[in-house]
């Protein structure tokens, strides 16, 4: 019988960057995988260590990725002195190419009713125009570079099971001043405005981490996050900008708690113990691994697309959606 | 789906030399800078028509205004849940 807990845990480097040590332990932790580990260690094992993430072709993932990438290109070119329309055209061209299937000579993006090529292009043009005269002005990093797509890494103060420092890593969309106050900027897309509120991100691990990182890594103290919410509809896109505060005391508490969670993660790896958190199975529309966790343990490797002969690196199989 | 944006023909109508549907099927290679800008401008014109139609219907054209609450679909939830996967680089 295959014991999932004994299978090799070697996610492809290209998927997560070099966040993993030689023993397969994650020592550089990003917001997304950290959230997963907090929600359920078993889910973390499946999704992160066994690399059973949602496929990169997932329309929601792909849509968000492309919006972020186009926005970064747009902002970068504007910061270099390009006019609004020129910067927009450059980012638009990027999106056109990214969503075109050269081999089949036709649009190559998803056919999802909300997240498709047409809604992507429309959303980006409307987004750029919506904030054409934006008063959320990018600040400069200590290096002199504009604070756009700013990658960070800082020591959490926690050691991994193998004794390595565990660090937090990520990429901040933007740091800027809005009405004279400094904030981290973050863009989120959703099919419903009710998920694009300050309340929905209070508390929220990613927002707290990024606000911490702005201070720790760049020496920029910010009051929280400017959330640019993008609500995608089939025929239109709407925008809402909200401030999501993060007082210093809240951040300090978050960091203390985060260290506790990291220690638990390190301990789980050291002991190879990945308990299911069955209180979380029904959250967020239901965990996609529910079918796996509910199955007989002997069947789980098959359901995950794993086998005894070290196929754990075979990535991107959709398990139970 | 989740949003209740107007879908009436007058909103979706197109009235210029370049149609959005034609532009959407043009390959990036054959498009060229002028068609790119035409595409961008068509999307802007579409937005104007959309917002005019909202006004005519007496619906507030305030960004983010949604006339109905979205259903509790996993699609909507997944949107946000995986939004930060695009943080790039890691």
Interface residues (C-beta under 8 A of the other chain):
Chain A: X16 X17 X19 X28 X30 X31 X32 X54 X58 X60 X61 X64 X65 X66 X67 X68 X69 X72 X85 X88 X89 X92 X93 X96 X97 X100 X102 X105 X106 X107 X113 X114 X117 X118 X121 X122 X125 X126 X129 X130 X149 X151 X169 X170 X171 X188 X189 X190 X191 X192 X193 X194 X195 X196 X200 X206 X229 X231 X232 X233 X234 X235 X236 X238 X239 X240 X284 X285 X286
Chain B: X1 X2 X3 X4 X5 X6 X7 X11 X12 X20 X24 X25 X27 X28 X31 X33 X36 X37 X39 X40 X43 X44 X46 X47 X50 X63 X64 X65 X66 X69 X70 X72 X73 X74 X75 X76 X77 X78 X79 X80 X81 X82 X83 X84 X85 X86 X87 X88 X89 X90
